[in-house]
Amino acid sequence: MLGLGTPMLKDAHDGGARAGTLDLPQSELEELGRAFARLALEYLSEPEALPVFPETSAEKLSGLFGGGLPAEGLGLEALTRACAEVFRQSRQNGHPRMFGYVASPATPVGAWASLAAAALNSNVTSWRSAPGPTQIEQTAVRWLAELIGFKGEGLNETCGGLLTSGGSMANLNALFVAHRTQAHDASRRGLWGERAPATLYASDQIHLSIPKAADILGLGREQVRVVPSDEEFRIDVRALRERIESDVRAGLRPFCVVASAGTVSTGAVDPLKEVARVARDNSLWFHVDGAYGALAASTNAKRALFEGLEEADSVSLDPHKWLYTPLGCGCLLFREPERARAAFKGTEEGYIKVFEREEAEAFAFWDYGTELSRPFRALKVWATLSFYGVKRVSAAIEEDCATAAYMAERVRAAGDFELLAPATLGICCFRYVPAAARLELEDEGQREETNARLDRLNERVMQRVQRGGEAYVSNASLRGRFALRASITNYRTTRRDIDLTLEVIRRTAGELEG
Ligand SMILES: *Cc1c(COP(=O)(O)O)cnc(C)c1O
């Protein structure tokens, strides 16, 4: 027993039975715990037991899980059997050959910490609602900032940011604060005219959550000025500077530059130091979208790529990607959290009014983001870092990157694959190119037609590989070409898995061609 305490009013509790309780008798409570623990343990101890993608269909799933609302309870046994079926009918993000999108396995520590957080069910709105969990979140946020080398002002005092449901919400909150802060500064200095559109700048590799955020904020998607990227998919800094200058001359109101610290398609890292300079020269908010890649800054091998990150006004990162915590856990960091507080400050409703006098105890997360009720996301971050330590977590990230580099090497060495982007972090983009097509590509006259045919072939290969259940790759569109994309944020993936996956792709392509 951990000795969580003895109830002070035991007698009153005993005397106060009620008919409508959802509490369970002790034996049933334990049986429930054992049943679900067995399910989770079995899953965590055999990550390759199930195919990467289930052999299923929407029709089958509707038959299995689309039933009516039960008036009477099913009982524990039927429920756990149904839950086991849910596991079997899912795509396995923990499988070592799951390379699609950015999908990470949950660490066992993260998974059990999530269960503990759910049992406690704190509502992490503020210190007074959840004193321990609020401190844990502040600590987790500070640790994450330190991990990626982001030293904000005020990070050690109250909080340099907060955890969110994911990177999309982190980006949305960041752009809101950026816009509010810049609009406020500009109007104070009498700079912005009334109606000219406020514009923000990002490369053509930017994640879709940025234009979406611009839309939600009422700025409009067309106010995201798309700047071309270079050969290696990093923002063209000179084009960025020119675009901003010409927009200013045209009377627009640039307010923010968003750089990618790991683009979602190829993992390219924008030259952050140079982008920071452009932002500074033009008095713009500098946001770094590191949802995919920022945590790689914790590794010795990749740290140098992220130079300039420390100059950002805000940074998004996703513990549910490269810290391997269960979904959903994003994080937004502010260099000066006070600006976020000023942006979100509104007229406070009576019921959330804070009466605490001491500053730390008056702390509220609603001052820094959109959510009021918030789950205890920090426990899984804090537990993961506490249990494994930074060295072990960074080593796992570093090995993911090395495994992606190995894949790129295998692709380059093969006669029937073509590498389509450098494997900067943990992503390898490539395509299958049979020998005959390789010759045709060298011929200017045939190139377009051959490329179109390869696009179709690789798309069919991807679909068939995905449904085959042996490995799962997704795709990227790179300069109009269809690329197979393998993303590795998985501490289980080995070089053998890479070899097997390339073999599966080769075999599948052969079947489709033959
Ligand atoms: C994943 C990702 C996002 C969105 O994060 P979610 O956690 O999926 O909401 C934003 N930007 C980049 C670069 C990403 O990789």
The ligand as an SDF file (V2000), in Angstrom:
LIG
                    3D

 15 15  0  0  0  0  0  0  0  0999 V2000
    2.0540   17.1420  -35.9030 C   0  0  0  0  0  0  0  0  0  0  0  0
    2.3780   18.5290  -36.2700 C   0  0  0  0  0  0  0  0  0  0  0  0
    1.5250   19.5790  -35.9530 C   0  0  0  0  0  0  0  0  0  0  0  0
    0.1840   19.3650  -35.3230 C   0  0  0  0  0  0  0  0  0  0  0  0
    0.2910   18.7480  -34.0910 O   0  0  0  0  0  0  0  0  0  0  0  0
   -0.8970   17.8590  -33.4980 P   0  0  0  0  0  0  0  0  0  0  0  0
   -0.3250   17.3990  -32.2240 O   0  0  0  0  0  0  0  0  0  0  0  0
   -1.1270   16.7630  -34.4860 O   0  0  0  0  0  0  0  0  0  0  0  0
   -2.0720   18.7410  -33.3480 O   0  0  0  0  0  0  0  0  0  0  0  0
    1.9190   20.8560  -36.2620 C   0  0  0  0  0  0  0  0  0  0  0  0
    3.0820   21.0870  -36.8850 N   0  0  0  0  0  0  0  0  0  0  0  0
    3.9350   20.0960  -37.2240 C   0  0  0  0  0  0  0  0  0  0  0  0
    5.2140   20.4190  -37.9090 C   0  0  0  0  0  0  0  0  0  0  0  0
    3.6070   18.7770  -36.9260 C   0  0  0  0  0  0  0  0  0  0  0  0
    4.4360   17.7850  -37.2720 O   0  0  0  0  0  0  0  0  0  0  0  0
  1  2  1  0
  2  3  1  0
  2 14  2  0
  3  4  1  0
  3 10  2  0
  4  5  1  0
  5  6  1  0
  6  7  2  0
  6  8  1  0
  6  9  1  0
 10 11  1  0
 11 12  2  0
 12 13  1  0
 12 14  1  0
 14 15  1  0
M  END
$$$$
